[in-house]
Amino acid sequence: MKKIAIVGAGSMAEAFISGILENELIDRKNVWVTNHSNQNRLRDLEERYGIRSTYNLQTLFENADIVILSMKPKDASSAIQNIRPFLTKDMLIVSVLAGVSMETIETLAGKPLAIARSMPNTSAAVGKSATAIAVNHRVSENQLEMTKKLFETVGLVTFVEETQLDAVTGLSGSGPAYIYYLIETMEKSAVEIGLEKQIAKELIVQTLIGAAEMVKNSSKSPKQLRREVTSPGGTTEAGIRVLEEHGVQEAFISCIKAAAEQSKRMGDALCSQLQVGKT
């Protein structure tokens, strides 16, 4: 990687900057960022990470081999049309624009491009994202490897077909919120059974971390692991019985399906809106 140009300076852009520098993927002087008009935000990123920022697009894109699109999806049309004179077929365009298809990006740019479209989640902020990536046929083997290395700086990476990204959004894109919801519920129950909130939080968080590590490192399925904890007539069995009576597993399945379906609806509407609005 020679130079990375980031368009958009929000939390995902900062997660990338932090991950890139922490993993020494590229020298900080070769990481450039811009946004629409928030100079204070750019100044803050410069001071915090020692990177460079500019509103001069010629300077931003000169010698860049990776361009990260991380503006708000609703601003994609104006932003891509603004930068399209500087985008070339030799660049790898990395999109973190939720719901914006690779075809729409090419249409807005008015030229064929090598594109990697991603769906990270908010855990990128702590280097623990679960990111799925789809690429088009113009992405070379070298660019594919660069994409993998780039996203590994913020967590785990897997490659999928673009048609699967809505399912990924419903599962891992929105996934952190489901876990926060579970933690919130467990905290409420802890208070009701007489535990102090801070003690309960520590126990809950460590329990989730431990369970995740068990699933990650064990050859056993989650179902097997659950059954091993569930002794006949024991406390776990009593709790699981209540969850089953309330249809919790079915509710989670419906939850993820609903999120995936909403992702597709929103993506279709956004892509249609962006393409209609192009000049």
N, C-alpha and C positions, 0 to 999 in steps of 0.2 A: 504494500500500500504506500502510495506516494503522498496523497493528500485527501482528506475527508472534508467535504463541504456539507454542513447541516443547515437546512432551511426550516426554520421554526425553532424556538428556544424554550419550549415548555419542559415539563417534568420528564418526559420520555427522552428528549434530547439531552437533558442533564444526566440521566441515567446512563446513556451511551457514552457521554464525555467521561464520566467518572469511571465506567468500566473499561473503556479504551485505555485510559491513562494508567489505571491501577494494574492492568494486565500488560502494560508497555507494548501495546499493539502498534503504536506509531508515535513518533515524537510529538509532544504537545504543540510545538510551533506549526505543525502541519494539520492541526485540527482547527477548522474555521467554522464560524456560525453566524447566521443572520436571522432577523425576524422582520415583521412588518414595520414596526415603528417604536418598539419599546427599548430605547437606548439604555435605560437604567438596568434592565434585565441583562443585556449584552455586557455591560460594564461589570456587573456582578459576576457573570460567568468567567470573564477575562481575569478578574482579580482572584477568584476562587481557584481556578484551574490552570491559569497561565496560558490559555489558548488565545486565539485571535478572532476578532469579529470585524465585520465591515458591512456597509450598505452598497459598496461598489461591486456590482455583480461580475464585472470583468475580473476583478481581483479575487473574488470569492471562488470562481470556478476555474481559474487558470491552473492548469496542471492537475486538477482534481480527477482521481480515478474512481472515487465513490461519492455519490450524492445521496444524502439521507433526507427524505421528505417527511417532516414531522410537524407540519402545521396542523391546524384543526381541519378535519375533513371538509367542512363547509367552505373553507377558504381555499381549497385545492385548485379550483378553476382559475381564480385570479392569480394565485401564486405560481402555478405551473405555466400559465400563459406569459407571465412576467419574466420567468427565467428560461423559457424555451429556446431563445436564440443562443444560449450558452450550453445547452445540453447536446452531447454528441453520442454517436453510436459506440464509442470506445469506453464511455463511462458506465459504471454499474449504478443503476438507480434503485435505492433501497427505500421502500415505502412502509411506513407504519401508520398509514391512513386507513382507519377502520372503515370498511364498506366500499372503498374505492378500488375498482377492478384494474387490472393491468391494462386491459383494452381501453378503459377510460383515460388512464394516464397517458397512453400513447396518442389517443385522440386529442387530448388537451395540448400535448407537446407538439403535435403535428408531424411526428417522425417516428420511425421504429427505434426502440430502445431496449437495452438489456435491463430487465426489471426483476427484482426480488420483492415480493409482497409478503409482509409479515403480520402475525398476530401475537404480539407479546402480551404480558399482563403487568399489572402495577407492581408486582414483586420485583420487577427489573430495578426498582429503586434501591433494593438491598442485594442485588446480584443473584436473585433466585427466581427469575421469570421462567415460565414454561412457554417457549416460543415455537410456533409453527410457521413454516415459510414455504411459499410456493414461488417458483421461478418460471419465466417464459423461455422459449426455445433459443433465444438470443444470448442467454447467459452462458458464458464459457466455463470450462472446468475450473480454470483459475479463479474466475469470479464466484463460482459456487463455493470454492474453498474459502475465499475472502468473506463471503456472506456468513458461512458457518463460524469462522473465527470471530467475526464482528459480534454476532449474537451470543456466542459463548461467553463474552465478557459480561453479559447481564443474566446468564443462567443456562438452562438446558435448551437444546435446539433439536427440532425434528422437521423433516421435509414432507410436505403433503401436496396433493393436487389443489389447485385454486378452488375447485368446487367444494372442497372439504373445509374451507376456512370458516364458513358459517357455523359448522358443527364445532370447530375448535373454539370459536368465539363463545358459544353456549357452554362449552365444557371448561376450558382453562382460561379463556379471556375474561369471562365473568366469574370464574371459579373462586378467586380470593374472597369475593363478596359472600359466597355461600358459606365459606369457612368462618368468616367474621360473624355471620348470622348465627352459626352453630356456637361459636364462642360466647356471643352475646346471650344466647339461650342458656348455656351451661352456667354462665355467671349469675343469671337470675335465679336459676334453680339452687345454686350454691348458697345464695343469701337466704333463700327460703328454708334450707335445711340447717342453717346456723353457722355457716362459715363466713369469715371476714372476706371482703371483696378482693383485697390484694393477695391474700393467701390463696383464694380460689383461682385468681388469674394465673398465678405462678404454676399451680398444679395443673390447670387446664392446658396452658401453653406447652408445658413439658410433656404432658400426656399426648398431645397432638404431634409434637416433634418426635417422640418416641415411637408412636404408632406409624408415622410416615416412614421413619427409618426402618422399622420392621418390615413394612411392605416393600420398601425399596431393596433391602438387602436379603430378604428371605426368598426361597424358591417356592414357598407356599402361597396360595391364593389368599386374598383378603377374607374370603368365606371360610377357608380352613383356619386361618389365624383367629377369626372371631369364634369359631366353634371350640377352639382349644381354650379360650378364656371363659367359655360359657359352660359351667358345671351344672349338671341336672339339679334342679331345686335350689340353685345358688342365687346370689345377688344379681349377677349379670343377666341370668336368664329372666329374672323378674323384670329387669329394666328393658331388655330386648322385647319381651312379650308386649309391653305397653307400646313400644315403637311400632310393632307389627299391627297391633290393634288400631292404631291411629293412621296406618298406611303411610308411614314416613318414607319408606323406600320408594313407593310409587310416586309420592309427592316430589321427591328429588328427581326422579326420572322425568316427570312432567315439567318440572322447573327447567331442567337443562334443555329439553325439547322446545319449550316455549321461548327460551333465550335464543336458541339456534334459529328458530323460525322468525323471530323478530329481527335478528341480525340480517337474514336474507331479505326481509321486507325493507328494512332501512337501507341496506346496501343497494338494492334495486332502485329505490326511490332516489337515493343520493346520486347514483351514477347517471340516472335519467336527467336529474336536475342539472348536474354538472355539464353534461354533454349538450343539453338544450341551451345552457348559458354560455357556451364557448363562442369565441369570435372567429 
